[in-house]
Structure formats: C-alpha cells, structure tokens
Amino acid sequence: MTSSPEWTHRHHEELRDHWWWRPGWKIGTRFYAWHITVDDQPGLHELAERYQAELATVPGLDLIPRDWLHLTMQGDGFVEDVPPEQVEAILAAARNRLGEIAAFEAHFGRPVVTAEAIILPPDPVEPFDQLRTAVRAAIGDALGPTAVPEEANGYRPHISLAYVNAQQPAANAIQAIERVTAGAARTSIRTVSLIEMHRDNRMYEWRTVEAVRLANR
C-alpha cells in the first residue's frame, strides 16, 4: 500500500498572501484550465462547511463558497492564446484519453495548512496524478508535446477551503482545524471539466466549457 506523501499531512508554519498577480494575470484575464468541480458532492460540501465554520474565526482568510470549490488539475493557457479550433482539438483528444480511465471514489479528510491556502488533500493521491497525466497527454495529442504548459512533476491535487490574504503565522489556522471533529467525505470522481476561469473578484470563478466523462466502472 502506498503511503501518503508528506505534503498531505504536514502544515506550513507561516502564511503569505495568495492574491499576488502571477505573470500574465490582471483584472479581465480569462484562462482555460482543467478542474474537477464538485457541485454534486453533498458529503464534501458538509465537510467543507464544518471546517470553514471554524476557519471563519481566523483573520486573513478568504473562505471559498460552495459554488467555487474545485480540484485544480492542469492549465491550458490564456483564452486569447488558445483559438477555438485548438480548444475543440484538445477536447476531442481529452474525450479519447479520459474515456479510457474508469470513474473512481476518493476520500477527503483532515485539512492541511499550506503557505497560501487551507486545503483538503485526497486519499488516494495516485488516481488524480493519472487523470492529470491523461489531460497533459491530450493537450500534447492536439497541439504537440512541446505545447503542454506547466511542469509534469510537482503536482499536488487538493481542494482549497480558504485562501490566505495576509501574511501571518499559521498557528491560528491550525488550531481552528484541530477544533473540528469530523470524518472523511467520500467523493465520486466522474468527470474532468475544461473551464474558462478568472479571478476578478479575489476568487476563482468560471464557466464550464465541457465536462468530459470518465468511463463507467
């Protein structure tokens, strides 16, 4: 049995503002990315709300509303750099790649405090790595292997509960988490979505371009 990576249970000691502008980003920027959205996961919503009720007592955190909870997977590029025909080619390749991967169940349990967010890591991690590898392969199928953005290594799948908006010690956030008694939420992973996202309102918001289905179990 594979042991959980250290990042899934080790807290950071210091927090920093998440909302600095990454290269190429500004108000009005639109970006294509692949996410797993969790609109239809009531158990996960309940778990998130229990932890967020305590995290709400910690200054310097932006709690993520239920509608915008997500598991980040892979960037595609700024909308102005990815013409519609490339979007269609990527989607077609993703349908082929993801259609060969069976839907699966994952658990989300105790949050972890990272430098810029409070996150829920999945258990197990490996199926999400497999999904991201398939998405990256689909982008390579459509655009060529050198056109796949972001690094292949270093991926840490997670669902964020809150983003940090001020530099501070992590102790208050850690204590808030430790005040909660809750089990893990079982989550069904059935689709991976191409979204068009922005962060104009100090939150990641999006429209879904297409939810690509995994194979039935």
C-alpha positions, -999 to +999 in steps of 0.1 A: +000+000+000+014+034-010+019+058+019+006+093+018+030+120+006+043+143+034+026+173+019-008+157+026-004+160+063+024+185+071+014+220+080+033+251+070+044+274+098+040+308+080+013+321+057+015+345+028-010+364+006-023+342-022-036+370-043-004+384-058-007+387-096+010+359-114+027+367-148+001+375-174-028+379-150-048+410-143-084+421-139-102+409-170-079+380-177-096+348-188-078+314-186-085+279-198-079+252-172-089+216-163-105+212-130-126+187-112-157+205-100-177+192-070-212+206-075-229+173-069-210+161-038-231+169-007-208+149+017-179+171+006-199+202+010-209+193+045-172+186+054-161+219+039-187+238+058-177+223+092-141+233+088-150+267+073-172+275+103-140+274+124-117+289+098-141+319+097-128+329+131-093+333+117-085+368+103-068+369+069-086+341+052-110+342+022-134+313+025-143+296-008-181+295-014-196+261-023-201+271-059-164+276-064-149+246-046-128+227-071-097+205-075-072+222-097-056+199-123-039+215-154-037+249-171-044+252-208-035+288-215-049+323-217-080+325-238-065+349-263-037+324-269-059+293-275-081+297-306-115+279-308-102+252-332-074+243-307-100+242-278-120+217-299-089+196-307-079+194-271-115+185-261-116+157-287-083+143-275-094+146-239-126+126-246-105+098-260-079+098-232-102+103-203-128+079-217-103+051-211-100+058-174-126+044-150-145+067-127-134+062-091-140+071-054-117+092-033-118+105+003-111+139+017-104+142+054-083+165+075-073+198+060-037+209+057-024+245+061-002+254+032+016+287+026-012+303+007-043+282+013-061+257+036-066+226+016-082+191+016-058+166+001-074+134-014-068+099-004-055+082-025-035+108-045-024+085-074-057+084-094-056+122-097-020+120-109-033+096-136-060+120-146-036+149-149-012+127-170-041+119-193-051+156-197-015+165-204-013+138-230-045+150-246-030+185-249+001+170-265-020+150-289-038+181-300-010+207-301+022+187-299+042+176-268+062+208-266+030+228-263+019+213-230+021+241-203+033+237-167+057+212-153+048+175-153+063+170-118+054+185-085+016+183-089-003+183-056-040+176-061-063+193-035-095+211-029-089+245-012-113+256+016-098+291+020-071+314+005-048+334+026-050+372+021-024+384+047+010+373+059+007+357+094+018+327+115-001+295+107-009+287+143-044+302+144-055+283+113-040+251+126-058+255+159-091+261+141-087+229+122-079+210+153-111+222+170-132+202+144-142+166+149-152+151+115-147+120+095-137+118+058-161+126+029-163+100+002-164+117-032-173+103-066-150+114-095-169+110-127-159+139-149-130+163-156-140+198-168-124+223-191-133+257-177-128+293-186-118+310-153-110+344-139-101+359-106-115+394-110-133+392-076-105+378-055-119+343-060-115+318-088-148+318-108-156+302-141-179+289-167-177+253-178-168+247-214-173+210-212-174+183-185-156+153-200-168+120-187-147+091-174-155+055-182-183+039-162-169+014-136 
